[in-house]
Amino acid sequence: MAFKKEKGFWGRMGQRIGDVLMDRPEADEELLDELEEVIITSDIGMSTTEKIIDTLREDVRMKRLWKSEDVRDDLKKIMTELVDKGDRLKLSSDIPLVIVMIGINGGGKTTTIGKLANKCKNEGKTVLLAAADTFRAAAGEQLQIWGDRIGVDVIRHQEGADPSAVIFDSIQAAKARGTDVLICDTAGRLQTQKNLMQELEKMNRVIDREWPEASRETLLILDATTGKNAVSQAKEFGEITDLSGVIITKLDGTAKGGIAVTIADEFDMPIKFVGVGEGIDDLNEFVPEDFIGGIFDE
């Protein structure tokens, strides 16, 4: 997807970078200082901003970048390389595949599961959903609505049931049916971090034991509109489970898209998908050139 320059984060940051470069046609230290201010006030973290500017400063010196348009092109290249994690950006193509979806309540996890299930189905894969968020009222019902909408079965237990029991039954059903992709919803909020860690560990043990031959993805769902709070969530969840990637939701129109750059850099975390709208097809693979290009391209 090409991100529109006039929309949200891309428009605001792009306009401000353009203004800085227009005001200073030649590269100097004041230009770099002004670019640093633009970047850090675009929800890109301090350490990531310093890395970008330090690299840019070195390039200006070593490559003798005197013209502002050369600085612009180099800045675009630096930021693109920062978010580009190569093959890790792609969802595993191996089947069978178990995808464990984690994230706090309200971040768009259930909706993202529905969109991802629909995407996998449209690629010709058979999909099954596991409603293992048994703690939140109506979580199973909401997932069932998505399952009905896209024509995918959902394995559910009653509210308050053991989430790992749901995972167990879902794996047995997936194996019996020859399912390609099993997507597991999980609780977004338990009483303590310790409880959450123990629950995730238990579910992972069930998957390891019952379906050892399956490939695995553990994806964290983050709401772009929460800005730096999403970075804190990435840190906290990363401490309690091994993440294979992130899906950033609600990027359409948000002024806080800079968190994608921060998360990719600070945690060396591939961004697998971005949610860019309310529609069922509004889940796009993350393409670094498109994301960063939306800032700089007219």
C-alpha positions in Angstrom: 0.0 0.0 0.0 1.2 3.5 -0.8 0.7 5.7 2.3 -0.8 9.0 1.3 1.4 12.0 2.0 -1.7 14.1 3.0 -2.8 11.6 5.6 -2.0 11.8 9.3 1.6 11.0 10.3 3.0 11.0 6.8 1.5 14.3 5.8 2.5 16.1 9.1 6.0 14.7 9.2 6.6 15.1 5.5 5.4 18.7 5.5 7.7 19.6 8.4 10.7 17.9 6.8 10.0 19.7 3.5 9.8 23.0 5.3 13.1 22.5 7.0 14.9 21.5 3.8 13.3 24.4 1.8 14.5 26.9 4.4 18.0 25.6 4.3 19.1 24.7 0.8 22.6 23.6 2.0 23.4 21.0 4.6 24.8 22.4 7.8 24.6 21.6 11.5 21.5 23.7 12.0 19.7 21.8 9.3 20.5 18.5 11.1 19.4 20.0 14.4 16.0 21.0 12.9 15.5 17.6 11.3 16.3 16.0 14.7 13.5 18.1 16.3 11.0 17.1 13.6 11.8 13.4 14.0 11.7 13.3 17.7 8.4 15.2 17.8 6.8 12.6 15.4 6.6 9.9 18.1 9.9 8.4 17.1 11.9 7.6 20.3 15.0 9.5 21.5 17.5 6.7 20.9 16.1 5.9 17.5 16.2 9.6 16.5 19.8 9.9 17.7 20.7 6.8 15.6 19.0 8.3 12.5 20.7 11.7 12.9 24.1 10.3 13.8 24.0 8.2 10.7 22.8 11.2 8.6 25.6 13.4 10.1 28.2 10.8 9.2 26.9 10.5 5.7 26.8 14.2 5.2 30.5 14.3 6.2 31.7 11.2 4.4 29.6 11.5 1.2 29.9 15.3 1.1 26.1 15.8 0.9 25.8 19.6 0.5 22.5 19.9 -1.2 19.3 19.6 0.9 17.7 17.2 -1.6 20.7 14.9 -1.2 20.1 15.0 2.6 16.5 14.3 2.0 17.2 11.2 -0.1 19.8 9.9 2.4 17.4 10.4 5.3 14.8 8.4 3.5 17.3 5.6 2.8 18.4 5.6 6.5 14.8 5.3 7.8 13.8 2.7 5.3 16.8 0.5 6.2 15.9 0.9 9.9 12.4 -0.6 9.5 13.4 -3.2 6.9 13.9 -6.6 8.6 14.2 -8.6 5.4 12.5 -12.0 5.3 11.3 -11.6 8.9 8.7 -9.2 7.6 6.9 -12.0 5.9 4.4 -14.2 7.7 5.6 -17.8 7.7 4.5 -19.6 4.6 5.0 -23.1 6.2 2.0 -25.2 7.0 0.6 -26.2 9.3 1.0 -22.9 11.0 -0.1 -21.8 14.5 -0.4 -18.1 15.1 -0.8 -16.9 18.7 -2.2 -13.4 18.8 -1.5 -11.3 22.0 -2.1 -7.7 23.0 -4.1 -5.7 25.5 -7.9 -5.3 25.2 -9.1 -2.5 23.0 -6.1 -2.6 20.7 -8.0 -4.2 17.8 -6.9 -7.8 18.4 -10.2 -9.5 17.6 -10.7 -7.4 14.5 -7.2 -8.1 13.4 -7.7 -11.8 13.9 -10.7 -11.7 11.6 -8.9 -9.7 9.0 -5.8 -12.1 9.1 -8.0 -15.2 8.9 -9.8 -13.7 5.9 -6.4 -12.9 4.2 -5.2 -16.4 4.8 -8.4 -17.9 3.4 -8.2 -15.7 0.3 -4.7 -17.1 -0.3 -6.3 -20.6 -0.5 -5.4 -21.8 3.0 -7.8 -23.5 5.3 -8.2 -21.6 8.6 -9.5 -22.4 12.1 -9.9 -19.9 15.0 -9.3 -20.7 18.7 -11.3 -18.5 21.1 -8.8 -18.8 24.0 -9.6 -15.4 25.5 -12.0 -16.9 28.0 -11.6 -14.2 30.6 -13.2 -11.2 28.7 -17.0 -11.2 28.6 -18.3 -11.8 25.1 -14.8 -12.3 23.6 -15.8 -15.7 22.2 -19.0 -14.3 20.8 -17.1 -11.5 19.0 -14.7 -13.9 17.5 -17.6 -16.1 16.4 -19.2 -13.2 14.6 -16.0 -12.8 12.6 -15.8 -16.5 11.9 -19.4 -16.5 10.6 -18.7 -13.4 8.5 -15.7 -14.9 6.7 -16.8 -18.6 6.7 -14.2 -19.9 9.2 -15.0 -22.2 12.1 -14.3 -21.2 15.7 -13.5 -23.5 18.6 -15.0 -22.1 21.8 -15.6 -23.1 25.4 -17.7 -21.4 28.0 -16.6 -18.1 29.5 -14.1 -18.6 32.3 -12.8 -21.9 30.9 -9.2 -22.9 30.9 -7.6 -21.1 27.8 -5.2 -24.0 27.3 -8.0 -26.4 27.1 -9.4 -24.4 24.2 -6.0 -24.5 22.5 -5.8 -28.3 23.1 -9.3 -28.9 21.5 -8.5 -26.5 18.7 -5.3 -28.3 17.8 -7.1 -31.7 17.8 -9.7 -30.2 15.5 -7.1 -28.6 13.2 -5.1 -31.8 12.9 -8.3 -33.9 12.3 -9.4 -31.6 9.5 -5.9 -31.0 8.0 -6.1 -27.3 8.7 -3.4 -25.1 7.3 -3.6 -22.2 9.7 -4.8 -22.1 13.4 -5.1 -18.6 14.8 -5.4 -18.4 18.6 -6.9 -15.4 20.4 -5.6 -14.9 23.9 -6.6 -12.9 27.0 -5.6 -9.2 26.7 -5.6 -8.4 30.4 -5.1 -10.6 33.4 -4.7 -9.5 37.0 -0.9 -9.6 37.0 1.9 -9.9 34.5 2.9 -13.2 36.3 -0.5 -14.7 35.5 -0.3 -13.6 31.9 3.2 -15.1 31.6 2.1 -18.4 33.1 -1.0 -18.6 30.9 1.1 -18.0 27.7 3.7 -20.5 28.8 1.0 -23.1 29.5 -0.6 -22.5 26.0 2.8 -22.7 24.3 3.6 -26.0 26.1 0.3 -27.4 24.8 1.2 -26.4 21.3 4.7 -27.8 21.6 3.4 -31.1 22.9 0.3 -31.6 20.7 1.5 -30.2 17.4 5.3 -30.1 17.4 5.6 -30.2 13.7 3.6 -27.0 13.2 5.4 -23.7 12.5 4.7 -20.9 15.0 4.2 -17.2 14.9 3.5 -15.1 18.0 2.3 -11.7 17.0 1.7 -8.6 19.2 -1.1 -6.3 18.3 -0.4 -2.6 18.9 -2.7 0.3 18.5 -0.9 3.1 16.7 -3.1 5.8 18.3 -1.6 5.1 21.7 1.8 6.4 20.6 4.6 5.8 23.1 2.3 3.7 25.2 2.5 1.1 22.4 6.3 1.1 22.8 5.9 0.3 26.5 3.5 -2.6 25.6 6.1 -4.0 23.1 8.7 -4.0 25.9 6.4 -5.6 28.5 5.1 -8.3 26.2 8.6 -9.0 24.8 9.7 -9.7 28.4 7.2 -12.4 29.0 7.1 -14.2 25.6 9.1 -14.6 22.4 7.6 -12.4 19.7 8.1 -13.1 16.1 6.5 -9.8 14.9 4.1 -7.0 15.4 0.9 -5.9 13.8 0.1 -2.2 14.1 -3.5 -1.3 14.0 -5.4 2.0 13.3 -2.7 3.5 11.2 -5.2 5.3 9.0 -5.0 9.0 9.7 -3.1 8.7 13.0 -0.4 11.3 13.8 1.5 8.6 15.7 2.8 6.4 13.0 6.4 7.1 14.2 6.0 4.3 16.8 6.5 1.8 13.9 10.0 3.2 13.4 10.8 3.1 17.1 9.5 -0.5 17.6 11.3 -1.8 14.5 14.6 -0.2 15.7 14.6 -0.5 19.5 13.3 -4.1 19.6 14.7 -5.3 16.3 11.1 -6.3 15.7 9.6 -7.0 12.2 6.3 -5.3 11.5 4.3 -8.0 9.7 1.1 -6.1 8.9 -0.5 -2.8 9.4 -4.2 -2.1 9.8 -5.3 0.9 7.7 -9.1 1.0 7.9 -12.2 -0.6 9.1 -12.8 -2.9 6.2 -12.2 -6.6 6.2 -9.5 -6.2 3.6 -7.8 -3.3 5.3 -4.9 -5.4 6.7 -1.8 -4.9 4.5 1.7 -6.5 4.6 4.2 -4.0 5.9 6.4 -2.6 3.0 9.2 -0.4 4.3 9.6 1.5 1.1 5.9 2.4 1.0 5.7 3.3 4.7 8.8 5.6 4.7 8.1 6.7 1.1 4.8 8.1 2.3 6.7 10.7 4.3 9.0 11.8 1.5 7.2 11.2 -1.8 4.9 13.7 -3.4 
